[in-house]
Amino acid sequence: MKDCIFCKIIRNEIPSYTIYEDNVVKAFLDISQATPGHTLVIPKKHVPNIYEYDAKFASDVFSRIPKIARAIKKSNPKIKGMNIINNNGKIASQSVFHSHFHLIPRYSDHDGFSMKFVDNSKKYSKDDFKKLQQKISSQLEDK
């Protein structure tokens, strides 16, 4: 895409701090650096979100992530863990509509990054869970 910032980075029209690149993905430091080493992994093919992936494309892209994650972890002995995040849609905090994965190294509980998961389990009965399960599983496709 002509105006996509990530496509411009792939074409080297915008500089980046690339840490890994092959014919499928490019991984580079996120300019925001939520924590030191925060890296973005983007497919070289312009795909707006995860809903556009098929099994082969997902395999090609995802298979590179562990290698990049291990390199980030090995780069600093203070890294204790890592969040790997993929946001899809504006409501989910996607700000660049070229699919990408954030690899965010975690150093401590106080490293400046947080995620919040709310436990809503008490709002659901067994019947509610079964209905939700059936509603979702009935929509699975062989893509």
N, C-alpha and C positions, 0 to 999 in steps of 0.2 A: 504494500500500500504506500502510496506516495507521501502522505502526510503523517504516517504512523512513526512516532519517535523511536520505537524499537526497531522498526524496519530501517530507519535511518542509521541507527547504531550498527545493525547488521551490515549495511552497505558502507560502513566507515565514514558516513557523512557527518556523524557526531562522534566525537572521541569517547572512548570508554576505557575502563581499567579491566580489560579482559583477563580472566584467569583460566578459561578453557574454551576451546572452539573446535568444532568439527563440522561435517557436512549437514548435521541435523540440528545442533543447538549451539548457542553462544551463552557463556556464563561470564558475568562481569559484576563488579562491585556496585551495589546500589548507592547512589549519590547521597541518600539520607543516612546511611549507616546506623540503623536502629540500634545495633550493637556492632562492635568492631568485627569486620569480616562478612557483614550482611551482603549476600550475593543473590543476584537474579539469574535464573536459568530460563532462557526463552527459546522456543523453537524458531528455526530460521524461516520456516514457512509461516506466513501470516495466518494465524488462526485466532479468532477473537476470544474464545473461551473453551472450557473443557467440554462443553456440549457438542462441539464440532470435531472432537477427536474420534477416530475409529480405533479398533484394537491394535492394528499395526502401528499407527502413528503414536498412540499412547505408549506402546512397548518401546519404540524407538526413542521417544523423549524421556520417559521415566527411567529407562535403563542407564542413562547417564548420571542421574541425580545421586545415587550412592557414591560413585567415584568422586564427584565434586564435593559432596558432604564430607567424605573421609579426608580429602585434602584440606578442607577448611579446618576440621577438627585437629588434624595433625599440625597445622600451622601455628597453633597456640596451645600450650599445655594448660592454660587456664580455662579453656572451653570445656564445660561439663555436660552439655547437651545441645540440642538444636531443634528449633521449630521449623517445619517445612510447611509453607502456607501457599494455597492457591485460591485467590478470590475470583468469583464469577458473578459479574453484574454490579452495577453501581451500588445497590443495596448491600452488597457483600464487600464493599470498600474497594472494588476494582476501579483503578483510576486510569490505567492505560489498557485499552481494549485490544491488546495483543496478548494472548495467553502467556502467563509467566508464573514462575514459582520462586517464592522467597525462601532462601536458606538463611535463617537467623541464628547465629551462634548464641548460646546461653552460657553466661559466666557465673551468675548467682541469682538469687531471688530478687536482688536489688540492682540489676544491670540496666534498668531503664525500659525494659520491654515487658509487656504483660498481655495475657489473654484472659478473658473471663467466660467461664461456662456456668450457666445457671442450671441447677437441678430442678427440673419440673416433673420429676417422676411421680410425685404424689397427685398430680393433676390427671393422671391416666390410669384407667382400670385395665384389667387384662383384656377385656373386650375392646377397649380403645386401641390398645397395642395391636391386637389381631386385625382390626379394621385397617389401621394404618399400614401394617405389614402387607396385607393383601392388596391394598390400593397401590402401593409402590411396586411390589413384585409383579403385579399384573401388567405393568408398563415396561418391563425389561424387554429389550430387543437384541437381536444378534447383529449389532453394528460393529 
